[in-house]
Amino acid sequence: MRKTPKQQLDEALKTLKEAQSAYDLKLAEYTEKEEKAQTKRSIERGKVVGNALPELAILTKSQFAAYMGKVMLTDYARLALMEICEETKTPAVPMGGKDTGQSNGTAAPTPAQAAGHTNTPPTPKPAETPRNGNGIGNGNGGGNTGQ
């Protein structure tokens, strides 16, 4: 017996719903695996940071976030990350992208800029000295203004 167009549509709709259910199930399984992998990576990286800087253990969550923001959003940290990514041929995700929701308004250097950078720490700022010979002043050319 031949099926009517209505019966054919109903069967196609049923098949479509079954396929959508199977897709949703597979997507949920995949998402769960990815979340577990991300959690594992976060824990492993947190252990590395904690072992390197045990003083961080006393910080609150907001203090730790502030510290990491100040440390990780520096040009030096960006260049160091880009160098490591270039050495290992790992693509770097731009800081302040969709994943972090943060941006400090400056563009990250290109890999070509990072390639020529030597991994040396920044030089310390020299101590300020008075500009006039009598020892009065704040070292910036002005008088002693209570600083």
C-alpha positions as CSV (number, residue, x, y, z in Angstrom):
1,M,0.0,0.0,0.0
2,R,1.3,3.4,-0.9
3,K,1.6,6.2,1.7
4,T,-0.2,9.4,1.4
5,P,1.8,12.7,1.4
6,K,0.5,13.4,4.9
7,Q,1.8,10.1,6.2
8,Q,5.1,10.7,4.5
9,L,5.4,14.1,6.2
10,D,4.4,12.7,9.6
11,E,7.2,10.0,9.2
12,A,9.7,12.6,8.2
13,L,8.8,14.8,11.1
14,K,9.1,11.8,13.5
15,T,12.5,11.0,12.0
16,L,13.6,14.6,12.4
17,K,12.5,14.8,16.0
18,E,14.4,11.5,16.8
19,A,17.5,12.9,15.1
20,Q,17.2,16.2,17.0
21,S,16.9,14.3,20.3
22,A,20.0,12.2,19.4
23,Y,21.9,15.4,18.5
24,D,20.9,17.1,21.8
25,L,22.0,14.0,23.8
26,K,25.4,13.9,22.0
27,L,25.8,17.7,22.4
28,A,25.1,17.4,26.1
29,E,27.7,14.5,26.5
30,Y,30.3,16.5,24.5
31,T,29.7,19.7,26.6
32,E,30.0,17.7,29.8
33,K,33.3,16.2,28.7
34,E,34.6,19.6,27.7
35,E,33.6,21.2,31.0
36,K,35.3,18.4,32.9
37,A,38.4,18.8,30.9
38,Q,38.4,22.6,31.5
39,T,37.9,22.0,35.2
40,K,40.9,19.6,35.3
41,R,43.1,22.1,33.4
42,S,42.0,24.9,35.8
43,I,42.9,22.8,38.8
44,E,46.2,21.7,37.4
45,R,47.2,25.3,36.5
46,G,46.0,26.6,39.9
47,K,48.3,24.0,41.5
48,V,51.2,25.3,39.5
49,V,50.5,28.9,40.5
50,G,50.0,27.9,44.1
51,N,53.2,26.0,44.2
52,A,55.1,28.9,42.6
53,L,53.6,31.5,44.9
54,P,52.4,29.9,48.1
55,E,51.6,33.4,49.5
56,L,48.6,33.5,47.3
57,A,46.8,31.0,49.6
58,I,46.0,33.8,52.1
59,L,44.3,36.0,49.5
60,T,40.5,36.2,49.2
61,K,38.9,35.4,45.8
62,S,38.6,39.1,44.9
63,Q,42.2,39.8,46.0
64,F,43.4,36.9,43.9
65,A,41.4,38.1,40.9
66,A,42.8,41.6,41.3
67,Y,46.4,40.2,41.6
68,M,46.0,38.0,38.5
69,G,44.5,40.9,36.6
70,K,47.4,43.1,37.4
71,V,50.0,40.5,36.6
72,M,48.4,38.9,33.6
73,L,47.3,42.0,31.8
74,T,50.8,43.5,31.5
75,D,52.6,43.8,28.2
76,Y,55.4,41.7,29.6
77,A,53.0,38.8,30.4
78,R,51.4,39.1,26.9
79,L,54.8,38.9,25.2
80,A,55.9,36.0,27.3
81,L,52.7,34.1,26.5
82,M,53.1,34.8,22.8
83,E,56.7,33.7,22.8
84,I,55.7,30.4,24.5
85,C,52.8,29.9,22.0
86,E,55.1,30.6,19.1
87,E,57.7,28.2,20.4
88,T,55.2,25.4,20.7
89,K,53.1,26.5,17.6
90,T,50.1,26.9,19.8
91,P,47.7,29.7,18.7
92,A,47.3,32.4,21.4
93,V,43.8,33.5,22.2
94,P,43.8,37.3,22.4
95,M,43.5,38.6,26.0
96,G,40.3,40.4,26.6
97,G,38.5,38.1,24.1
98,K,35.2,36.4,24.4
99,D,36.4,33.9,27.0
100,T,37.5,36.4,29.6
101,G,35.2,39.2,29.1
102,Q,38.0,41.6,30.0
103,S,39.9,44.2,28.0
104,N,42.3,46.9,29.1
105,G,41.8,48.8,25.8
106,T,45.3,48.0,24.3
107,A,45.9,45.6,21.4
108,A,48.1,42.6,22.0
109,P,51.4,42.6,20.1
110,T,51.5,40.5,17.0
111,P,53.4,37.3,17.0
112,A,56.0,38.9,14.8
113,Q,56.6,41.6,17.4
114,A,56.8,39.0,20.1
115,A,59.3,36.9,18.2
116,G,62.1,39.4,18.5
117,H,61.5,40.0,22.2
118,T,64.0,38.6,24.5
119,N,62.6,37.2,27.7
120,T,64.3,39.6,30.1
121,P,62.5,41.3,33.0
122,P,61.9,45.0,32.8
123,T,64.6,47.3,34.1
124,P,63.9,49.0,37.4
125,K,63.2,52.7,37.5
126,P,66.2,54.6,38.9
127,A,65.9,56.3,42.2
128,E,64.7,59.9,42.1
129,T,67.2,62.6,43.0
130,P,66.7,66.3,43.6
131,R,67.3,68.4,40.6
132,N,68.7,71.4,42.3
133,G,71.8,71.1,44.4
134,N,70.3,72.1,47.8
135,G,68.4,68.8,48.3
136,I,65.0,70.6,48.2
137,G,62.4,69.2,45.7
138,N,60.6,66.1,44.9
139,G,63.0,64.9,42.2
140,N,60.6,65.9,39.4
141,G,61.8,69.4,39.0
142,G,59.2,70.9,41.4
143,G,59.6,72.3,44.8
144,N,58.8,70.4,48.0
145,T,55.0,70.2,47.8
146,G,54.3,67.9,50.6
147,Q,55.0,64.7,48.8
